[in-house]
Amino acid sequence: MIPTICVRNDTRSGPNKFRFAIIFLLMLCIKTDPVYAVESHPGINLESMYSEAVIAYNKKQSDQALKLLNELLVASPNHVEGLELMALTLKEKGDPTKAMEVYARLIKAKPEAARGPYYFEMGMMYHKANKPDLAKPYFEKALKLGFNRSTTQLFLGLISFTAGRLNESEKSFTEVKSGGAPEMKLLAHYYLGLIHFKNGYGAGGTYELTAARNLARDLPNSKMTTDIAAGADKILAPFNKDQWFGNMTFLTEYDSNIATLPTSAAAANASKKSTPNLMLNGGAGYMTSPTNTVQWVGNYRFSVNKTTNVQTKSYEYFNHTPALFMNISPLSRTTGGLKVEGNLAFNNMPKDPEQPNGAYIFRKYSTYFEGSPYFRYELAKGVQSELEAGYRKITNDSDPTQSGNLLRVRGSTHATTSSQLLNPGASVSYEKLNTLGIDTRSNSLDFGLFNTMKLSGSDILNLSVDYTLSRYPLSTTSRSDKTTVARLSAVHTLSPAFSLLGEVNYTANSSSLADAYSYNRLAVGFGMGWTL
């Protein structure tokens, strides 16, 4: 649904300046309500004749006004006020061709710096006549002279949108949105939403249409506001609903050096044992509409692995992670929220600790509870930045000396570009782990780079590299580690619900206590994913 526009205006000038009035947006036409002309300075015969024409115009006696103006202009062809009143009278009488001829005379009669109103009027009449290619140069000249910027940009945006020049149109509507009257801002939001959806920028399109719908409901009721609210509701209908979501993945993996479950960014303890590893991950949740001011998202995730090497049974874990998210204005450029998350982990342990080669059973391994506020800001179109801070309370039932708390701060920036191969991002984070045991207390600083490559409509490749510096300041052996993790994952979509997965992970940990903690680890896996 494309709303249309009506502008009413009066570009007559006084002795020193032009005056005009604009805006009520309704049908793509020009409609002028009664306009009362203002008499020029009193003079001799010419000014008397002009005054009589003004009186006739105000009495809606257009033929009499035109007769007097013709006589005036015979005597004084460049009488500016007379030409302006004649153009206005002809326009209101429904004779745009003759009105444009008069505006052309005004353009010649005035210096370039004073021609803005006349360029604008010429653009308006060509636009009404459905001749956008002829209207556009006049609007551009009016804009260059700084005349009526917001309204001029509005019409330039409409012309570019109709012609399919979306980037050009987006620039015009963005300026209208930042400085136009409420009715013009309404149109700018609406068309920007359509442009973003056409360009594949769903988040931006949803945000702009939501803003248009909300503004339409706040403005006085009119056909335009009703049409825009209805059009936005229709487009937003797929987003404006609560919904369930879920996914599950199954991977078969070979791990050259399987490790313990990590509690922080610091390197996990490796087993120095290799094994095939079967992994099942999944989750389900429910979220309210993202068009709400406050969105709630609740979910549950799980992960479980099974090794086939009997010597690595103690590296099998079963994780349960419930979480609740509160997102404030999630579709806005500036948003924030709070995440509350818990975790319960079970570890496959010998049923009898004295018999490590005997039967195994899953027992409670650890729990944690975390609260994390976050702030997100869209730096530019497709460039998202986020800052998150969190506090985690950890209880380790397997080794109480590793119980404690974790403080972390993470900042990241991610760009979605028009390139299929370049959608980069970067992150930096800091973690401080305080445990009961002094040897496991650590400070970690992590730097990350990542990129998403959209190889085709069904193939996506993700690459990332993380480099972590970890120090154990109270360790009796003065330990420090440097950890590099490189990841490559691929997704091939088979259908809306199913996809093939592949991944390669390589970890290299260099420790000051090389014999105890340095290691290399390679994990290669493939499998299948399902999405609700």
C-alpha positions as CSV (number, residue, x, y, z in Angstrom):
1,M,0.0,0.0,0.0
2,I,1.6,3.2,-1.2
3,P,0.1,6.4,0.4
4,T,-0.2,9.5,-1.8
5,I,0.5,13.1,-1.0
6,C,-1.1,16.5,-1.2
7,V,0.8,19.7,-0.7
8,R,-0.8,23.1,-0.5
9,N,1.5,26.1,-0.9
10,D,1.8,29.8,-1.7
11,T,5.1,31.0,-3.1
12,R,4.3,34.6,-3.6
13,S,7.0,36.9,-2.2
14,G,6.8,40.2,-0.3
15,P,9.3,42.9,-1.1
16,N,12.2,41.0,0.6
17,K,11.3,37.4,1.0
18,F,9.2,34.5,-0.3
19,R,6.4,33.0,1.7
20,F,4.9,29.6,1.4
21,A,2.9,27.1,3.4
22,I,3.0,23.3,3.0
23,I,1.9,20.0,4.1
24,F,-1.1,18.1,4.4
25,L,-0.4,14.7,2.8
26,L,-3.3,12.9,1.2
27,M,-3.7,12.3,-2.5
28,L,-1.0,12.9,-5.1
29,C,-2.4,16.2,-6.2
30,I,-2.1,19.9,-5.4
31,K,-5.0,21.4,-3.6
32,T,-5.0,25.0,-2.4
33,D,-7.4,26.3,0.2
34,P,-8.4,29.9,0.2
35,V,-5.3,32.0,0.2
36,Y,-5.5,35.7,0.9
37,A,-3.0,37.7,-1.0
38,V,-1.2,40.5,0.7
39,E,-1.0,43.9,-1.0
40,S,2.3,45.2,-2.1
41,H,3.6,48.7,-1.2
42,P,1.0,51.3,-2.3
43,G,2.1,53.0,-5.5
44,I,0.7,54.8,-8.4
45,N,-1.3,53.1,-11.2
46,L,0.6,49.8,-11.3
47,E,0.2,49.2,-7.6
48,S,-3.5,50.2,-7.7
49,M,-4.0,47.7,-10.5
50,Y,-2.2,45.0,-8.5
51,S,-4.4,45.8,-5.5
52,E,-7.6,45.4,-7.5
53,A,-6.3,42.0,-8.7
54,V,-5.6,41.0,-5.1
55,I,-9.2,41.9,-4.2
56,A,-10.6,40.0,-7.1
57,Y,-8.4,36.9,-6.2
58,N,-9.6,37.0,-2.6
59,K,-13.2,37.1,-3.7
60,K,-12.5,34.0,-5.9
61,Q,-13.1,36.1,-9.1
62,S,-10.2,34.4,-10.9
63,D,-11.2,35.6,-14.4
64,Q,-11.3,39.3,-13.2
65,A,-8.0,38.8,-11.4
66,L,-6.4,37.4,-14.5
67,K,-7.7,40.3,-16.7
68,L,-6.3,42.9,-14.3
69,L,-3.0,41.0,-14.1
70,N,-2.7,40.8,-17.8
71,E,-3.1,44.6,-18.1
72,L,-0.6,45.0,-15.3
73,L,2.0,42.8,-17.0
74,V,1.6,44.5,-20.4
75,A,2.6,47.7,-18.7
76,S,5.3,46.1,-16.5
77,P,6.3,42.6,-17.8
78,N,8.6,41.9,-14.8
79,H,6.3,42.9,-12.0
80,V,7.2,40.1,-9.7
81,E,4.2,40.2,-7.4
82,G,1.9,40.3,-10.4
83,L,3.6,37.3,-12.0
84,E,3.4,35.4,-8.7
85,L,-0.3,36.1,-8.3
86,M,-1.0,35.2,-11.9
87,A,0.8,31.8,-11.5
88,L,-1.1,31.1,-8.3
89,T,-4.4,32.0,-9.9
90,L,-3.8,29.9,-13.0
91,K,-2.7,26.9,-10.8
92,E,-5.9,27.1,-8.7
93,K,-8.0,27.6,-11.8
94,G,-6.6,24.2,-13.1
95,D,-4.4,25.5,-15.9
96,P,-0.9,24.2,-14.9
97,T,0.5,24.7,-18.4
98,K,0.0,28.4,-18.4
99,A,1.0,28.5,-14.7
100,M,4.4,26.9,-15.6
101,E,4.9,29.5,-18.4
102,V,4.5,32.2,-15.7
103,Y,6.9,30.5,-13.3
104,A,9.4,30.3,-16.2
105,R,9.1,34.1,-16.5
106,L,9.7,34.5,-12.8
107,I,12.8,32.3,-13.0
108,K,14.2,34.6,-15.6
109,A,13.2,37.7,-13.7
110,K,14.9,36.7,-10.5
111,P,18.6,36.1,-9.7
112,E,19.5,32.5,-9.1
113,A,19.7,32.8,-5.3
114,A,16.0,33.8,-5.3
115,R,14.6,31.2,-7.6
116,G,14.1,28.4,-5.1
117,P,10.3,28.8,-4.7
118,Y,9.8,28.8,-8.5
119,Y,11.9,25.7,-9.0
120,F,9.9,24.0,-6.3
121,E,6.6,25.0,-8.0
122,M,7.7,23.7,-11.4
123,G,8.8,20.4,-9.8
124,M,5.4,20.1,-8.1
125,M,3.4,20.6,-11.2
126,Y,5.5,18.2,-13.3
127,H,5.2,15.7,-10.5
128,K,1.4,16.1,-10.4
129,A,1.4,15.6,-14.2
130,N,3.2,12.3,-13.7
131,K,6.4,13.5,-15.3
132,P,9.0,12.6,-12.6
133,D,12.0,12.9,-15.0
134,L,11.0,16.6,-15.6
135,A,10.2,17.3,-12.0
136,K,13.4,15.9,-10.5
137,P,15.8,18.6,-11.9
138,Y,13.6,21.4,-10.6
139,F,13.4,19.8,-7.1
140,E,17.2,19.3,-7.1
141,K,17.7,23.0,-8.0
142,A,15.3,24.0,-5.2
143,L,17.2,21.8,-2.8
144,K,20.5,23.2,-3.8
145,L,19.2,26.7,-2.9
146,G,18.1,25.4,0.4
147,F,14.4,26.0,-0.3
148,N,11.9,23.9,1.7
149,R,14.4,21.2,2.3
150,S,12.3,18.5,4.0
151,T,9.4,18.7,1.5
152,T,11.7,18.9,-1.5
153,Q,13.6,15.8,-0.2
154,L,10.3,14.0,0.3
155,F,9.4,14.4,-3.3
156,L,12.9,13.5,-4.5
157,G,12.6,10.4,-2.3
158,L,9.3,9.5,-3.9
159,I,10.6,10.0,-7.4
160,S,13.7,7.8,-6.7
161,F,11.7,5.1,-5.0
162,T,9.3,4.8,-8.0
163,A,12.2,4.7,-10.4
164,G,13.9,1.9,-8.3
165,R,16.8,4.0,-7.2
166,L,16.6,2.7,-3.6
167,N,19.9,4.0,-2.3
168,E,19.2,7.5,-3.6
169,S,15.7,7.3,-2.2
170,E,17.0,6.2,1.2
171,K,19.2,9.2,1.5
172,S,16.3,11.6,0.8
173,F,13.9,9.9,3.2
174,T,16.6,9.8,6.0
175,E,16.9,13.6,5.8
176,V,13.1,14.0,5.9
177,K,12.9,11.7,9.0
178,S,15.5,13.8,10.8
179,G,14.0,17.3,10.1
180,G,10.5,17.1,8.6
181,A,7.1,17.8,10.1
182,P,5.3,14.8,11.8
183,E,3.3,14.0,8.7
184,M,6.4,13.9,6.5
185,K,8.3,11.9,9.1
186,L,5.4,9.4,8.9
187,L,5.9,8.9,5.2
188,A,9.7,8.8,5.6
189,H,9.5,6.0,8.2
190,Y,7.1,4.1,6.0
191,Y,9.1,4.3,2.8
192,L,12.4,3.6,4.6
193,G,10.8,0.4,5.9
194,L,9.9,-0.6,2.4
195,I,13.4,0.2,1.1
196,H,15.1,-1.8,3.9
197,F,12.9,-4.9,3.2
198,K,13.7,-4.6,-0.6
199,N,17.4,-4.4,0.3
200,G,17.2,-7.5,2.5
201,Y,17.7,-5.5,5.7
202,G,14.9,-7.0,7.7
203,A,15.7,-5.6,11.1
204,G,15.8,-2.0,9.7
205,G,12.6,-2.5,7.8
206,T,10.8,-3.8,10.8
207,Y,12.0,-0.9,12.9
208,E,11.0,1.7,10.4
209,L,7.5,0.3,9.8
210,T,6.9,-0.1,13.5
211,A,7.8,3.6,13.9
212,A,5.5,4.5,11.1
213,R,2.6,2.6,12.6
214,N,3.1,4.1,16.0
215,L,3.4,7.6,14.6
216,A,0.3,7.1,12.5
217,R,-1.7,6.2,15.6
218,D,-0.5,9.3,17.4
219,L,-1.3,11.8,14.7
220,P,-4.9,13.1,14.0
221,N,-7.0,10.6,12.1
222,S,-6.9,11.0,8.3
223,K,-7.0,8.8,5.3
224,M,-3.2,8.9,5.0
225,T,-2.6,7.9,8.6
226,T,-5.2,5.2,8.4
227,D,-3.7,3.8,5.2
228,I,-0.1,3.8,6.5
229,A,-1.1,2.2,9.8
230,A,-3.0,-0.5,7.9
231,G,-0.1,-1.0,5.4
232,A,2.4,-1.3,8.2
233,D,0.3,-3.8,10.1
234,K,-0.1,-5.9,7.0
235,I,3.7,-6.1,6.4
236,L,4.5,-6.5,10.1
237,A,2.0,-9.3,10.6
238,P,4.5,-12.1,10.3
239,F,6.7,-10.4,13.0
240,N,4.0,-9.1,15.2
241,K,3.2,-12.4,17.0
242,D,4.5,-14.6,19.8
243,Q,6.1,-17.8,18.7
244,W,7.8,-21.0,19.7
245,F,11.3,-21.9,18.4
246,G,13.5,-24.9,18.6
247,N,16.6,-26.6,17.1
248,M,18.7,-29.7,17.4
249,T,22.1,-30.8,16.0
250,F,23.8,-34.1,16.0
251,L,27.6,-34.3,15.3
252,T,30.0,-37.1,15.0
253,E,33.5,-35.8,15.8
254,Y,37.0,-36.9,16.2
255,D,38.8,-35.1,19.1
256,S,42.6,-35.4,19.2
257,N,42.8,-34.2,22.8
258,I,39.4,-34.1,24.6
259,A,39.2,-31.6,27.5
260,T,37.2,-30.9,30.6
261,L,34.2,-28.6,30.7
262,P,35.5,-25.0,30.8
263,T,34.3,-22.6,33.4
264,S,35.9,-19.4,31.9
265,A,37.8,-18.2,28.9
266,A,41.0,-19.7,30.4
267,A,42.2,-22.9,28.8
268,A,40.4,-26.1,29.8
269,N,42.4,-29.0,31.1
270,A,43.2,-31.4,28.3
271,S,43.3,-35.2,28.7
272,K,46.1,-35.9,26.2
273,K,43.8,-38.7,24.9
274,S,42.1,-38.8,21.6
275,T,38.6,-40.3,20.9
276,P,35.7,-40.3,18.5
277,N,33.0,-38.2,20.1
278,L,29.2,-38.1,19.5
279,M,27.5,-34.9,20.4
280,L,23.8,-34.0,20.6
281,N,22.8,-30.4,21.2
282,G,19.4,-28.8,21.2
283,G,17.0,-26.2,22.6
284,A,13.5,-24.9,22.6
285,G,11.9,-21.6,23.7
286,Y,9.2,-19.1,23.4
287,M,9.4,-15.4,22.6
288,T,6.9,-12.6,22.5
289,S,6.7,-10.3,19.5
290,P,9.8,-8.3,18.7
291,T,7.6,-5.3,17.8
292,N,6.7,-4.9,21.5
293,T,8.4,-2.3,23.6
294,V,9.5,-5.1,26.0
295,Q,10.1,-8.5,24.5
296,W,10.5,-11.6,26.6
297,V,12.4,-14.7,25.5
298,G,12.6,-17.9,27.5
299,N,14.6,-20.9,26.4
300,Y,16.1,-24.2,27.5
301,R,19.3,-25.6,25.9
302,F,21.0,-28.9,26.5
303,S,24.2,-30.7,25.3
304,V,25.4,-34.2,25.8
305,N,28.4,-36.1,24.5
306,K,29.4,-39.7,24.3
307,T,33.0,-40.8,23.7
308,T,33.9,-44.2,22.3
309,N,37.3,-44.5,24.0
310,V,36.9,-46.3,27.3
311,Q,39.7,-44.2,28.7
312,T,37.8,-40.9,28.1
313,K,34.5,-41.8,29.8
314,S,35.2,-39.2,32.5
315,Y,35.1,-36.5,29.8
316,E,31.4,-37.1,29.0
317,Y,29.0,-34.3,30.2
318,F,25.3,-33.6,30.2
319,N,24.5,-29.9,30.3
320,H,21.1,-28.2,31.0
321,T,20.9,-24.4,30.5
322,P,17.6,-22.5,31.1
323,A,17.7,-18.7,30.3
324,L,15.3,-15.7,30.3
325,F,15.9,-12.6,28.3
326,M,14.3,-9.2,28.6
327,N,14.8,-7.1,25.5
328,I,13.9,-3.4,25.5
329,S,12.7,-2.1,22.1
330,P,14.6,-4.9,20.4
331,L,14.1,-3.4,16.9
332,S,15.4,0.1,17.7
333,R,18.8,1.3,16.8
334,T,19.6,1.6,20.5
335,T,18.4,-1.2,22.7
336,G,19.3,-3.0,25.9
337,G,18.1,-5.7,28.2
338,L,19.0,-8.3,30.8
339,K,19.8,-12.0,30.5
340,V,19.4,-14.3,33.5
341,E,20.8,-17.8,33.0
342,G,21.5,-20.9,35.0
343,N,23.4,-24.1,34.3
344,L,23.3,-27.6,35.7
345,A,26.1,-30.0,34.5
346,F,26.4,-33.7,35.1
347,N,29.7,-35.6,34.6
348,N,30.1,-39.3,33.9
349,M,32.1,-40.6,36.9
350,P,33.2,-44.0,38.3
351,K,30.4,-45.3,40.4
352,D,33.1,-46.3,42.9
353,P,36.0,-43.8,42.9
354,E,38.3,-46.6,44.0
355,Q,37.4,-48.6,40.8
356,P,38.1,-46.3,37.9
357,N,37.8,-49.2,35.5
358,G,34.4,-50.2,36.9
359,A,30.9,-49.0,36.2
360,Y,30.3,-45.3,35.5
361,I,27.3,-43.1,36.4
362,F,26.4,-39.5,35.7
363,R,26.6,-37.3,38.8
364,K,26.2,-33.7,39.5
365,Y,29.3,-31.9,38.4
366,S,28.7,-28.1,38.7
367,T,26.0,-25.4,38.7
368,Y,26.1,-21.7,38.0
369,F,23.8,-18.7,38.0
370,E,24.5,-15.6,35.9
371,G,22.9,-12.2,35.4
372,S,24.1,-10.1,32.5
373,P,22.8,-6.7,31.4
374,Y,23.6,-5.6,27.9
375,F,23.5,-2.6,25.6
376,R,23.3,-2.7,21.8
377,Y,23.7,0.1,19.3
378,E,23.5,0.3,15.6
379,L,26.5,2.4,14.6
380,A,25.4,2.5,10.9
381,K,23.2,0.5,8.6
382,G,24.2,-3.1,9.1
383,V,26.9,-2.3,11.7
384,Q,25.9,-3.5,15.2
385,S,27.9,-3.0,18.4
386,E,27.2,-4.6,21.8
387,L,28.5,-4.3,25.3
388,E,27.7,-6.9,27.9
389,A,28.7,-7.3,31.6
390,G,28.0,-10.3,33.7
391,Y,28.3,-11.9,37.1
392,R,28.3,-15.7,37.5
393,K,28.2,-17.7,40.7
394,I,29.8,-21.1,40.3
395,T,29.5,-24.2,42.5
396,N,31.7,-27.1,41.5
397,D,30.6,-30.3,43.2
398,S,33.4,-32.3,41.7
399,D,36.2,-30.1,43.0
400,P,35.0,-27.5,45.6
401,T,38.3,-25.6,45.2
402,Q,37.0,-24.4,41.7
403,S,33.8,-23.0,43.2
404,G,33.7,-19.2,43.3
405,N,32.5,-16.3,41.0
406,L,33.3,-15.0,37.6
407,L,33.1,-11.3,36.5
408,R,33.2,-10.6,32.8
409,V,32.8,-7.7,30.3
410,R,32.6,-8.2,26.6
411,G,32.3,-5.7,23.7
412,S,31.8,-6.6,20.1
413,T,31.0,-5.1,16.7
414,H,29.6,-7.0,13.7
415,A,29.0,-5.7,10.2
416,T,26.5,-7.1,7.6
417,T,27.6,-5.8,4.2
418,S,26.4,-6.2,0.6
419,S,29.3,-8.5,-0.1
420,Q,28.6,-12.2,0.1
421,L,32.1,-12.9,1.3
422,L,32.7,-10.2,3.8
423,N,30.6,-9.8,6.9
424,P,33.3,-9.3,9.6
425,G,33.2,-8.7,13.3
426,A,35.6,-8.3,16.2
427,S,35.3,-8.7,20.0
428,V,37.3,-8.0,23.1
429,S,36.5,-9.4,26.5
430,Y,37.9,-9.5,30.0
431,E,37.2,-12.2,32.7
432,K,38.2,-12.4,36.3
433,L,37.7,-15.8,37.9
434,N,37.8,-15.9,41.7
435,T,37.8,-19.5,43.1
436,L,38.3,-21.0,46.5
437,G,41.6,-22.6,45.3
438,I,44.2,-20.0,44.7
439,D,45.9,-22.0,41.9
440,T,42.8,-21.7,39.7
441,R,42.2,-18.0,40.1
442,S,42.8,-16.3,36.8
443,N,42.5,-13.1,34.8
444,S,41.9,-13.5,31.1
445,L,41.9,-11.0,28.2
446,D,40.5,-12.3,24.9
447,F,40.6,-10.8,21.4
448,G,38.4,-12.3,18.6
449,L,37.9,-11.9,14.9
450,F,35.2,-13.5,12.9
451,N,33.6,-13.4,9.4
452,T,30.5,-14.9,7.8
453,M,30.7,-15.9,4.1
454,K,27.4,-16.5,2.2
455,L,28.7,-18.7,-0.6
456,S,25.3,-19.2,-2.0
457,G,21.6,-19.2,-1.0
458,S,22.1,-22.5,0.8
459,D,25.8,-22.4,1.8
460,I,27.3,-20.4,4.7
461,L,30.8,-20.5,6.0
462,N,31.8,-19.1,9.4
463,L,35.4,-18.4,10.4
464,S,36.8,-17.2,13.7
465,V,40.0,-16.8,15.6
466,D,40.4,-16.0,19.3
467,Y,43.6,-15.2,21.2
468,T,43.4,-15.3,25.0
469,L,46.0,-14.2,27.5
470,S,45.5,-15.8,30.9
471,R,47.3,-15.1,34.2
472,Y,47.1,-17.0,37.5
473,P,48.5,-14.3,39.8
474,L,48.2,-16.3,43.0
475,S,49.4,-19.6,41.6
476,T,52.2,-21.2,43.6
477,T,54.0,-21.9,40.3
478,S,53.5,-18.5,38.7
479,R,51.5,-19.7,35.7
480,S,50.5,-17.8,32.6
481,D,48.9,-19.2,29.3
482,K,48.5,-18.0,25.8
483,T,45.6,-19.7,23.9
484,T,44.8,-19.6,20.2
485,V,41.5,-21.1,19.0
486,A,40.7,-21.2,15.3
487,R,37.2,-22.4,14.1
488,L,35.7,-23.1,10.7
489,S,32.1,-24.2,10.4
490,A,29.9,-24.8,7.3
491,V,26.2,-25.1,6.9
492,H,24.5,-26.4,3.8
493,T,20.7,-25.9,3.9
494,L,18.7,-28.9,2.6
495,S,15.3,-27.5,3.4
496,P,13.7,-24.9,5.7
497,A,14.0,-27.4,8.5
498,F,17.1,-29.5,7.8
499,S,20.7,-28.7,7.1
500,L,24.1,-30.5,6.9
501,L,26.8,-29.3,9.3
502,G,30.6,-29.5,9.3
503,E,33.2,-28.0,11.6
504,V,36.9,-27.9,12.3
505,N,38.3,-26.5,15.6
506,Y,42.0,-26.2,16.4
507,T,43.3,-25.1,19.8
508,A,46.9,-24.3,20.8
509,N,47.7,-23.5,24.4
510,S,51.2,-22.4,25.3
511,S,51.8,-22.3,29.1
512,S,54.7,-21.2,31.2
513,L,54.2,-24.6,32.8
514,A,54.6,-26.4,29.5
515,D,54.8,-30.0,30.8
516,A,51.5,-29.6,32.8
517,Y,49.4,-27.3,30.7
518,S,50.7,-26.8,27.1
519,Y,48.8,-28.8,24.5
520,N,47.4,-28.8,21.0
521,R,43.9,-30.0,20.1
522,L,42.2,-30.7,16.8
523,A,38.5,-31.6,16.6
524,V,36.8,-32.4,13.2
525,G,33.1,-33.2,13.0
526,F,30.1,-33.4,10.7
527,G,26.4,-34.0,11.2
528,M,22.9,-32.7,10.7
529,G,20.8,-29.9,12.1
530,W,17.1,-29.4,12.5
531,T,15.2,-26.1,13.1
532,L,11.6,-25.7,14.0
